Amino acid sequence: MRAVIQRVTHASVTIEGCKKSEIGVGYLILLGIESADNQEDTDWLVHKIVGLRVFDDETGVMNRNILETGGDIIVVSQFTLMASYKKGNRPSWIRAAGHEVAIPLYNKFVEQLSKSLGKPVETGEFGADMKVELVNDGPVTICMDTKNKE
């Protein structure tokens, strides 16, 4: 799994002109799932994201996690994070998981993240043409890959 975590002051997902989800302060997470991913990847990634200390404390130092700030989260499926670009200029999506693998793992990731956060997590719509808006705060953007845990 690959995740791009962006600290935001605002984020929303619109599908066919209708706003599906919206948050204030928190994270917009783009999530890519590959065929080799499993529950262990989900567990590790949720743990890392919830514990990530990128919110300012009272002295202005990034020392608080999302639980301490009460922030919200939107998770958007993003198969293009699994792009292979080594040959030529047209990306290949061969590593991206098919729906039969990706949808259950995506749903499990959102469910676990919601449980760890202690409140519902907003989402996009798997496979939809989404318009994602955000105000990146900082900017702070962290990339995580469960295949590079060390």
Secondary structure, 3 states (H helix, E strand, C coil): CEEEEEEEEEEEEEECCEEEEEECCEEEEEEECECCCCHHHHHHHHHHHHHCCCEECCCCCEEECHHHHCCEEEEEECHHHHCECCCCCCCECCCECCHHHHHHHHHHHHHHHHHHHCCCCEECCCCCCEEEEEEEEEEEEEEEECCCCC
